[in-house]
Amino acid sequence: MSSLRHLSDFEAWVFDLDNTLYPASCKLFDQIDVRMKQWIADFLDLDHEEAYRVQKRYFMECGTTLRGLMDRHGADPAPYLAYVHDIDVSMVQPNPVLRDALSRLSGRKIVFTNACAQHAHRVMDRLGVTHLFEGVFDIAEADYIPKPDPHIYDILVEQHGLDPARTVMVEDMARNLAPAAALGMTTVWVDIDTPWSREGSDEACVHHRTEDLTAWLSQVAGL
């Protein structure tokens, strides 16, 4: 525990949203996954099986499915994002322990997500932590360039005046931590036990690992 307490005084905390701030076990992202497949099937006139293959191929090759659809098919991001995030967020439960842990961290807190800000705020409202965050750096703020493209990490740092050496970044996708570590951030990988989230987890860019972010942050906060 003592090895984590020094992190409580860092100047800034950058959190991914989906499957990070809330537990993957609530299956919220499953809804988004289904709606992405449906949107692709309608947009490209594909059956669901082929739409799913396109969805996952673009995700792996382009950082997000949306980026692949934009680059290869000229898709408009706005209707796509509105459709895939039109979901029921009620399975995300309020998390007073997470709220208390976050409130004890002295640094500023920012959400950095490949999703849209509206989705982020709906999820944060459910968790009960919106008031603890100074902002959301979403996919639109990044000009629809997704993590892990290093350029958008530079933009994040500049826009929010971050000192990377005094910033912690938390992510469920290990590969998204590499640019943060290269800038000098301290990184935390939330292991959700999926092959796609595990890519890059054995690299030096992962400084801390946890399967339970709330418990880990509670240790940092001394709860």
N, C-alpha and C positions, 0 to 999 in steps of 0.2 A: 504493500500500500504506500509506503513512504516513497517509493520510486515514482509514484504517480502524482503525489501531492504538489510537486513543484509546478505541474502544468496548470494548476488552478489560478496562477498569477499571470498566465500568458495574456497578451494584449487583445487577441482576437481568436474566435473559433468559427470555422467554416464547415457547415454540415450539408451533406447531400440530404435529399428528402426521402424519396421512395425506398422502402426496405432498409432505411437507416434511422431516421427519426422515429419511425414506428416499426414494430417488429414484422418481418416478412410473414410470420405465421398467421397474421390476420387476413392474408390473401387479398389485400386491396389491389395489388398490381395485377392479379389474375384478371380482374375486370378490364383493366387497361389493355392487357394482352389480347383479350377476346375482341375488344372494340378496334384495336389496330388491325387485326386480321380481317374483320368485316369491312373496314374502310378500304383496305387494299383490294379486297375482292371486288368491291363496288367500283373503285377508281380504275382498276386495271382490267376489270371484267375477267376475273379468275375464279376458279373454284376455291373453296376454303383451304384445301390441302396445299395447293400451289401458293396461295396468298400467304400461308404460314411460312412456307419455305422462303419466299421473298422477304417477308418481315424479318426473319432471323438472319438471313444472309446480309441484308442491309445493316442490321444492328451490329453485326460483327465487323463488317467491312468499312462502314462509314461512321461508326460511333453511335448513331441513332438510326432507327428505321426512317424517321422523317428526313434526315439528311440524304439518305439514299433516294428517297422518293423525289426530293427536290432536285438533286443533281441529275438523276437519270430519267425522270419523267416530268419535270417541271411542276411538281405539285405545289399548291399554295399552302403555306404552313398554317394559316389562321383557321380555316375550316377543319383541317386535320386535328389540330390541337384541341379545338372546341369539342369535336366529336369524341376523341379518345379519352378525354378527361371528364366527360359527362357521365359520371359514375356515382354510386352510392358509397359515401365515405363513413357511414354509420358504424362499420365494423372496426374503425379506428377508435379505440377507447381512450377517454381522458387519462392522462398519465401524471398524477400529482407528484410522484417520485421523480420523474424526469424533470418536471417543472421546478421542483425544489433544487435539484442538482444544478440545473442550468442557472438558476437565480443566484447560486453561490459562486459561480465562476465570474471573476471580475472583468473578464474581457468582453469586447463586443461580439455579437453573434450574428452570423449571416447564413442564409440558405443559398446554396449553389447547386442548381438543378438543371437537368436537361429537359425538364417539364416546363409548364407555363406557370406564371406567378399566381394566377387564380386558383389553380389546383393546389399549389403550395399553401396558400392562405387557408383554403378549406381544410386541408389536413392539419395545419398548425392550430386552427381554431378547435378542431376536434380534440387534439392533444392537450389544449389549454396552455400553449406556450407562445402564441403569436406576439404578445406584449414584450417578450424577452428578446425578440430579434429586431435588429435595426433595418433589415432589408432582405430582399430576395433578388439574387442575381440569376435570372431565368434564361431560357433558351432564346427568347427574343432579345434580351439585353446582350446576349452573345452573338447577335446577328445570325442566329440559327446554326452556329458552328458548335458542335457538341464537345463535351469532355470525351476523350482526353487530349484534344488539340491544345498544345502548349500556349498558343496565342491568346486564348480566352482567359487563361490563368493570369497572364500579364495584364489583361484588361481589368479583371477582377481586382487585382492588387492595386492598380492605378486608381480605379474608380472609388475604391473604399479606403485608400490610403493605408494599406496593410504593410506591416513589416514582416516579411516571410519568416524571419528568424524568431519572431515572437507570435507566430500564428500556428494553430492546430487545424488540420483538415481531417474530417471524418467521412468515410465512404464505405458502401458495401461492395463496390466494384474495385478490386485491387488495382487494375490497370489505370484507373483514373487518379491514383495517388502518385504515379511516377512524375508527372510535371510539377506537382506540389512539392515533392521531395527535392526535385532538381532546383527549385527556387529557394530551398532552405526551410520549408515548413516541416513541422513535426506531423506525422501521419498516423491515422488510426483506421485499421481495416475492420469493418463489421462483417464477420464471416456468417453468411446466410446459407452456406452449404449447397451452392449450386455451381456447376462447372463454369458458367459464364462469369460469375462473380469472382471465382477463384483465380482466373487468369492473371498472372503477375504476382500472386500472393507470396511466392517464394523469393521475390526480389528484395534487394536492400531498401527499396523505397517504402516498404511497410515497416514502420517503427513499433507499432503496438497493434495487437489483435484482440478482439473480443467477440463473443457470440451474443452478448447482452449489453447493449449500449447504456441502458439505464443503470444497470449495476456498475458498469465500468465508470461512468460519470459520477456516480455516487461515491466511489472510492476516491476519485480525483477531488471531489468537493468535500471529502471528509465526513460524509453522512454515515 
